[in-house]
Amino acid sequence: MAKVVEGGADIDISGLEFDFVRSIRVWDVRHYSHRERGRDDDCSESYNMRLGTYGTQGEFGWQRTTPAAAPQWVLPSRRCSSSNWRRGVGVEWEDHEGNHGYEWVAY
């Protein structure tokens, strides 16, 4: 089993047999809302989101992301309404057989 050392694995995990590590994605939705603003029924989308991924050798990094990039299980609706808000962390992956899975924790 590979162990994380200084931001990466202590063995070479660049081969296809370790693709499951690179398939792990972490969605950090610190704030998302989409609601009507103003008299003309304009919609305003507000968000603060990051996506965490693993690199070739297991190094983890964050990058800013947008609602358009998020899968539907992260943001089930982007419709304009007064109650459309979301906050939480989600993790998705593919196992070594290619089966997709995810978990969402709202907070």
Order of alpha helices (4+ residues) and beta strands (2+ residues): beta-beta-alpha-beta-beta-beta-beta-beta
